[in-house]
Amino acid sequence: MREKFEYWLVAGVARCLGRLPRRAARWLAGILASLVYLLPGRLRRVGVRNLQMAFPEISSEAREKILRGVYRSLAWQLVEFCRMTRYTPENTRAWLRTEGLEHYLAAQARGKGVLIVTGHLGAWELSSFYHSLMGYPMGMVIRRLDNRPLDDHVNRVRCLHGNFVLHKDDFGRGLLKAMHEGGTVGILMDANMTPPQGAFVRFFGRDACTATGLAHVARKTGAAVLPGFMVWEAAEGRYVLHFGPEMEMPHTEDVAADILAGTQLCTSVIEGWIRRYPDQWLWIHRRWKTRPPGEAAIY
């Protein structure tokens, strides 16, 4: 009963936001985000703590401005997701574009598969959807939602234009299969992990337990690896899906060292993008929750 209630509640909100004009929906979502930000709670405390660790050199007022922007960015992404079933290449042309597509096409042409390094930055749900909308379907590694009807609905929307999902609890074989077939898969590499699925690399100057699966698969298959992020470009007033140049992943006789170095390389690239757009990253996630043995808890 609770699952059904949650599903219909979310579906009702989605229908309301989907029927409003896009600008009106984004304005309303921004107002709601400001109100939610004022509510005390764990997420806001986590965001403050993370920003204190990542940007100790800036003022508390500057960190607060970043965190408010995070809430707004999440609200805007909700609006986009609620409207995605109506999007076409024609009606998105004015406020969506791609930059660096040539990097992706060159990587794809190699025929060994493409791994997109990405994270919870900007409009990550819209990025893979838009990529498929423009004729380049891809896979994405996701975690199942606890609410199964809602999980099914979200995945139906994600896959409307040929995308496919690989669940974290059993993605290894699917990921290797996709690479052997020359496919593309995006992996969110900025979430907290636990060993043995993750290893500690540096992220904003601190050890962060990070998924090593991408580095493993890239080394095993020779797949191309490149960054991809869709962020809101305020100067343009639209979202831009950026693809960076292909990354040179390490490949020596020391497999373990290659995996760690590759994971660090991907994490450093993600950090660089977050530093460019700090108010669009998910600072309310407990990114440094897993600590090395003997180190005190952060949260």
N, C-alpha and C positions, 0 to 999 in steps of 0.2 A: 504493500500500500504506500509506504513512504517513497519507494523508488518511483512509482507512478505519479505521486504528487509532485516530487521534485522535477520530473520530466515535463509534466504539463505546465508547471510554473515557468520553467526555463523556456519552453516552447511558446508560451503566451507572451513573455517579454520579447522573444525573438520576433514574433509576428508583429508586435507593436512597433518595434524599432525598424523592422523591415518595410513597413508601410509608410513611415514618415519620409519626407524628403531627406536626402543624405545630410545636408548641412544642418537641418533642424535636429536630426537624430544625434549628430556629433555634438551639437551645442548642448542638448539635453544630457547626453552622456557625460560631458565635461562638468556640468553642474552637479550631477549625481556623484561624480568622482571626487569633487571638492568636498561634498558633504561626508562621503565615506572616509576621506582622509582625516576629517576632524574627530572621528570616532577612535577612542583609545583601544588598543588591542595588540596582539602578538605580532601581526604582520607589520604594523607601523614600527614597533620596537625593533624588529629584525632589520627593517630598512635603515633605521637610524644607526644601528650598530654596524651594519655592513658599510655604510658610507663613512662612518668614523674611521674604520680600518682602511678603506680604500683611498680616501681623500683626507688624511689628517691635516693637510696643509691649508684647506679652505675653511671658511667660516661656517658656523652652524646655520646661518641664514642661507648660505649658498647650498648647503646640503639639503636643507628643507625645501628649497626651490626645486632641486633635482628630484626629491622624493614626491613632491606634488605632481611633477611632470610624469613620473612613473604611473601614478594613479590615472592621470588623464590619458596616457598612452594606452593603458589596459582597457579603459572605457571605450576609447576609439576603436580598438581592435574588436571589442565585443560588437560594436555597431557594424563593422565590416563583415564579421562572421554571420551576423543575422541577415545581411543583405546579399551574401555571396551567391545564393541560388539564382539571383536575378542578373548577375554580371555577365557581360558579353565582351568580346574584344572591342566592339564599337562603343558601348556606353561607359567603358573604363578608360578610353584613350586620353581623356582630358586630365585625369588625375592619377594615372598609373603609368610608369614607364620602366624600362630596363636599361641599365648601364653596364657595359663590360660583357655583353652577351657573346662577343667574339671569343672571350676566354672559355666560356662554357662550350661553345660549338667546337673549338679546337680540341678541348679535352674529350668531348664526346666522339670526335672523329678518330681518335686513337683506337676505339673499339674494345677497350678493356674495362669499361665501366667508369662511372664518375661518382665520387663521394663528395658531397657538399658539406663543408664545415660550417655550421651555423649555431645559433643560440637563441635564447629568449630575449631578443632585441628587436625593437620596432614591432612590425606586424608579421610575426613568424608564421601564423596560420594563413594569412593572405598571400605570403610569398610563394609557397608551394602551389597554392590554388591558382594564382595568377600565372605561374610558370606553365601549368597544365592548360590553362585557358588559352595561352598563346601557342599551344601546339607541342609542348615539351613535357609530357607526363613524367612523373617521378614517384619514387617511393619515399616513405618517411618512417622513421623509427619512433614509436609512440608508447606511452604507458596507458594501459586500459583504465578508463574511468570506473570508479566503484559502482556508479549507477549504470547498469547495463543498457536499459532503453536509451538513456542519454548518450552513452558511448556509441551505440549503433547509429543514432541520429547524426552525431558529430562526424563519424567516419563516412556516412553517406554523403554529407556535404563535401568533405575533403576529397572524395573520390569521384565527383560528378564528371570530371573531364579526363578520366583515365589514370589518375593517381592511384597508388595502392599503399596500404599500411603494413608495417612489420612491427609486431608487438615485442616490447623489450624482454618479456619472459621467454621468448623463443624466436629470436631474430637472426641468429647466426647462419643457419642454413639458407634462409631466405635472402640474406644480404649477399652471401657468396654466390647464390644462384643469379641474383640480379646483376652482379658484376660480370659473371661469366657470359651473360646474355648481352652485355654492353649497355645495361640500364643505368639509371641515375637514382641515388638515394641520398636524402638529406638527413644529417644526424645532429641533434641538439647536444652539444658537448659541454654545456656550461652548468649542468646540474650536479649537485652533490652525489657522490657514489660511495660505495663501501667495498673494501677488498673482498674477494680477488678481482671483481669486475673493474675496479678502479685502482689507480696508482697516484701517489702524491707528486704533483708538479707545482710550480710557482704561478700564482694568480694574484695580481695586485700585491706582490711582495710577500704573500703568505702561502704555506703549503695548502693545497686544495685537492681532495681526492677526486680524480677525474677519470671518466670512462676511457678505456684503452682499446675498445673494440675497433674503432675506425683505423687506428694505426696498425692493428693486427691484420685487418682485411686488406688494407692498402699494400702492406708488405707481401702478403700471400698472393694477391691477384695482380699486382701492378696497376691497379686502378688509379686514375688521375684524381688528385685531391685539390680542391679549390674552395675559397670562402664564398658564401652567398648570404646576403642580409637585405631585407626590405625595411627601410627606415623612412620616417617622415621627414621630408626636406622642407623646412618651414619657408625658406626663401622662394621655393617653387610652388608651395601650396599643394604638394602631392607626394605620394609614396613613390620611392625609387627602389627597384630591385637591383642591387649592386652585385656583380660577380668580379672577384679579384683574379689575378693571374694564377696559374697552376702552381701549387706549392711543391717544392722539392723535398720529398720525404726521405729520411735516412735509410740506407740499405747497405749494411756491412755484414761481416760474419758474426757479429754479436747481436743476436735477435733481441734479447732482453733490452739491451742498450738502445737499439733502434726503436723499439716500441715506446720506451720512455721518452726518448728524444722527439719522436714523432708526435706524441701526446702533448709534450711541452710546446712544440712548434704550433700546433693547432690552438692550444690554450692562449698562447701569446698573441696570435692573430685575433682571437675573439676579444681579448683584453684591449687590443688596439682599437677595435671598432667600438667597444663600450666607451672608451675614453673620448671618442669622437662624438658619441651620442649618449651621454650618461643618463639623461632623463628618459631614455627609452628602454633601459634594461631592467630586469626583474630583481631589483634590490631587495624585495620582500621575501625572496627565497633564502633559506638557510644554507648558503653555498659552502660555508666552512664548518658544517656540523661535524663531519667525520674528522677526527684528529689523529695525528701520528701517536703511536703507543707512548704513554707517559705524559702527553701534553694535556693541559686542562681544557675543559669545554669552553667554547666561545659564547654559546647562547644559554 
